[in-house]
Amino acid sequence: MRRAMPSDIMKLTRDAASNDNMVTSYDATHVSINRQRHEGNLVVTPETVVDSWAARGFDGLAEADMQTLVDLAPALVIIGTGARQRFPHPSLLRPLIEAQIGFEVMDTGSACRTYNILASEGRKVAAALILDTPAN
C-alpha cells in the first residue's frame, strides 16, 4: 500500500457562511488569511489581523510582543513557532499568565489548523504565527 506524502503547502477550505478571519493556506514563508497572503510574522483573531508581530522572529521575542496579544483580549492564544515546536522563555509568557489568558505552543502548521477549528466554533482565540524565513 502506498502512503500519501505530505505537501509543502497546506491549503485549507473556508466555510463560506463565516465572515471571520480564517487561515486558507500556509507554508514556511507565508500564511494566507481569507486568501490574502502575509509573508511576515502575524497575529490573527476572528476579527483582526496584526501584521509585523514579532518582527525579530522567535529568538527575538520580547515581552512587548506578548503584551500585543494581551491587548487583543483573547481567551486563548495559540503560539506557532515555525516548522518545529519551540518554547518561549517562561518570563516572556508572564503578560499572558497575569491576564489569565490561556496559551498553547506548537509548530505553525498545527497552530493554523487549531486556530481554524477554534475560530469556527466561535471561540475567542488568537493565533500568533512565526514563519521560518531567513530573518527568523
C-alpha positions as CSV (number, residue, x, y, z in Angstrom):
1,M,0.0,0.0,0.0
2,R,1.4,3.4,-1.0
3,R,1.4,6.2,1.6
4,A,0.4,9.7,0.7
5,M,3.3,12.2,1.0
6,P,2.7,15.5,2.8
7,S,2.6,18.6,0.6
8,D,4.9,21.5,1.1
9,I,1.9,23.8,1.0
10,M,-1.2,23.2,3.0
11,K,-4.4,24.6,1.6
12,L,-7.4,24.8,3.9
13,T,-11.0,25.4,2.9
14,R,-13.2,28.1,4.5
15,D,-16.8,28.0,5.4
16,A,-18.4,30.4,3.0
17,A,-21.0,31.4,5.6
18,S,-18.4,32.8,8.0
19,N,-17.1,36.4,7.9
20,D,-14.4,35.5,10.4
21,N,-10.7,35.5,9.6
22,M,-9.6,32.0,8.7
23,V,-6.2,30.6,7.6
24,T,-6.7,29.5,4.0
25,S,-3.2,28.3,3.3
26,Y,0.3,28.3,4.7
27,D,3.9,27.2,4.2
28,A,7.3,28.1,5.7
29,T,7.2,31.6,4.0
30,H,3.7,32.8,4.2
31,V,0.2,32.5,5.8
32,S,-2.9,33.4,3.8
33,I,-5.8,34.8,5.8
34,N,-9.1,34.7,3.7
35,R,-6.8,34.2,0.7
36,Q,-4.8,37.3,1.5
37,R,-1.1,36.5,1.5
38,H,1.0,37.6,4.5
39,E,4.8,37.0,4.4
40,G,5.8,38.1,7.9
41,N,5.0,37.0,11.4
42,L,1.5,38.0,12.4
43,V,-1.4,37.6,14.8
44,V,-4.8,36.6,13.6
45,T,-8.1,36.6,15.5
46,P,-11.6,36.1,14.1
47,E,-11.9,39.9,13.8
48,T,-8.3,41.2,13.4
49,V,-5.0,40.6,11.6
50,V,-2.0,42.2,13.1
51,D,0.9,42.3,10.7
52,S,4.6,42.8,11.7
53,W,4.2,41.0,15.1
54,A,7.4,39.6,16.5
55,A,9.5,41.3,13.8
56,R,12.7,39.8,15.2
57,G,11.4,36.2,14.9
58,F,11.3,33.5,17.6
59,D,14.8,34.2,19.0
60,G,13.9,37.9,19.3
61,L,10.6,37.5,21.1
62,A,10.1,40.2,23.7
63,E,7.6,40.9,26.5
64,A,6.1,43.7,24.3
65,D,5.2,41.1,21.7
66,M,3.2,39.2,24.3
67,Q,1.6,42.4,25.5
68,T,0.2,42.9,22.0
69,L,-1.5,39.5,22.4
70,V,-2.9,40.6,25.8
71,D,-4.3,43.8,24.3
72,L,-6.4,41.8,21.9
73,A,-8.1,40.1,24.9
74,P,-8.5,36.6,23.6
75,A,-9.5,33.7,25.9
76,L,-6.7,31.5,24.3
77,V,-3.5,32.3,22.4
78,I,-2.0,29.6,20.1
79,I,1.6,30.4,19.5
80,G,3.0,28.9,16.3
81,T,6.8,28.8,16.5
82,G,7.8,27.9,12.9
83,A,8.5,24.5,11.4
84,R,9.2,23.0,14.8
85,Q,7.8,23.5,18.2
86,R,9.9,25.7,20.4
87,F,9.0,27.1,23.8
88,P,9.4,30.8,24.6
89,H,11.3,31.6,27.8
90,P,8.7,31.4,30.7
91,S,9.4,35.1,31.6
92,L,8.0,36.1,28.2
93,L,4.7,34.4,28.9
94,R,4.2,36.4,32.1
95,P,1.8,39.0,30.5
96,L,-0.5,36.2,29.3
97,I,-0.4,34.4,32.7
98,E,-1.1,37.7,34.6
99,A,-4.0,38.5,32.3
100,Q,-5.3,34.9,32.8
101,I,-5.2,34.1,29.1
102,G,-4.6,30.5,28.2
103,F,-1.9,29.6,25.7
104,E,-0.6,26.6,23.8
105,V,2.7,26.4,21.9
106,M,3.0,24.3,18.7
107,D,4.6,24.4,15.3
108,T,3.0,27.0,13.0
109,G,1.2,24.4,10.8
110,S,-0.5,22.9,13.8
111,A,-1.3,26.4,15.1
112,C,-3.0,27.3,11.8
113,R,-5.2,24.2,11.8
114,T,-6.0,24.5,15.5
115,Y,-6.9,28.2,15.2
116,N,-9.3,27.4,12.3
117,I,-11.1,24.8,14.4
118,L,-11.4,27.0,17.4
119,A,-12.4,30.1,15.4
120,S,-15.1,28.1,13.5
121,E,-16.5,27.1,16.9
122,G,-16.9,30.8,17.8
123,R,-14.1,30.7,20.4
124,K,-12.3,33.9,21.3
125,V,-8.9,32.8,20.1
126,A,-5.8,34.4,18.7
127,A,-3.0,32.7,16.7
128,A,0.4,34.3,17.0
129,L,2.3,32.9,14.0
130,I,6.0,32.9,13.4
131,L,7.3,31.9,9.9
132,D,10.6,30.3,9.1
133,T,12.0,33.0,6.9
134,P,15.8,33.8,6.7
135,A,15.4,36.7,9.1
136,N,13.7,34.4,11.7
